[in-house]
Amino acid sequence: MQPGPSTTMRSAIALMEKTPQLLDTMLGGVAPDVLRWKPAPDRWSISEVLSHLADSEDVLGERVRRFVLEDTPQLREYEPPAQGFSAGTPQEHLSRFGSRGEGSCNF
């Protein structure tokens, strides 16, 4: 028997809620310079990925709230941060990403 859509959705939401803590656990103790290391000039560092996750969480969260609260929401165009995803520390990015959920950043 296949799980119903609501069971699948609840499982996905539960995993998404745990993601900041999972990242915090996995990255705890990793040196900040390692988190800022880029495998190639055109590739992102772990810190930049964390910044992108936090930025995406902010943008998508706002959009979802507007879809729920408004009949015909006017969504603004997404604009990446002016300073790019490399500004800030890995700790700041993960803290911002996890700020909508439980847990705290410990690395």
C-alpha positions in Angstrom: 0.0 0.0 0.0 1.4 3.4 -1.0 1.4 6.2 1.6 -1.2 8.9 0.9 -0.2 12.4 -0.2 -0.8 13.8 3.3 1.6 11.2 4.8 4.2 11.9 2.2 3.8 15.7 2.8 4.0 15.3 6.6 7.3 13.3 6.2 8.7 15.9 3.8 7.8 18.8 6.2 9.3 16.9 9.2 12.6 16.4 7.3 12.6 20.1 6.2 12.1 21.2 9.8 15.1 19.1 10.9 17.4 20.3 8.1 18.9 23.3 10.0 19.8 21.1 13.0 21.1 18.3 10.7 23.4 20.8 8.9 24.5 22.2 12.3 25.4 18.7 13.5 27.2 17.8 10.3 29.2 21.0 10.1 29.9 21.4 13.8 33.6 21.5 14.4 34.5 22.2 10.7 36.9 25.1 10.4 35.4 28.2 8.9 38.2 28.3 6.3 37.1 24.9 5.1 33.5 26.0 4.9 34.6 29.0 2.7 36.8 26.8 0.4 35.6 26.7 -3.2 36.4 23.6 -5.3 36.7 25.9 -8.4 36.2 29.6 -9.1 32.8 29.0 -10.7 31.6 26.7 -7.9 30.1 27.6 -4.5 31.6 27.1 -1.1 29.6 25.4 1.7 29.3 28.9 3.3 27.8 30.2 0.0 25.4 27.3 -0.2 24.2 28.0 3.4 23.7 31.7 2.5 21.7 30.7 -0.5 19.5 28.3 1.6 18.9 31.2 4.1 18.0 33.6 1.3 15.7 31.1 -0.4 14.0 30.3 2.9 13.2 34.0 3.3 12.0 34.5 -0.2 10.0 31.3 -0.5 8.5 31.7 3.0 7.2 35.2 2.1 5.7 33.9 -1.1 4.0 31.0 0.6 2.5 33.3 3.3 1.2 35.6 0.5 -0.3 32.7 -1.4 -2.2 31.7 1.7 -3.3 35.2 2.8 -4.0 36.9 -0.5 -6.3 36.1 -3.3 -4.0 37.3 -6.1 -0.6 38.1 -4.6 1.7 40.3 -6.5 5.1 38.7 -6.1 8.2 40.7 -6.4 11.0 39.4 -8.7 13.7 37.5 -6.9 17.0 39.4 -6.6 20.0 37.8 -5.1 21.8 39.7 -2.4 23.7 42.7 -3.8 26.9 41.6 -2.0 26.4 38.0 -3.2 26.3 34.8 -1.2 29.9 35.1 0.0 29.3 37.9 2.5 28.9 36.9 6.1 30.1 33.9 8.0 28.9 30.3 7.7 27.6 30.6 11.3 25.5 33.6 10.4 24.1 31.9 7.3 23.1 28.7 9.2 21.6 30.7 12.1 19.5 32.8 9.6 18.4 29.6 7.8 17.4 28.0 11.1 15.9 31.1 12.6 12.4 30.0 11.5 12.7 26.7 13.3 14.1 25.1 16.4 17.7 24.7 17.4 20.8 26.9 17.3 24.1 27.0 15.6 27.0 25.5 17.5 30.0 25.6 15.0 
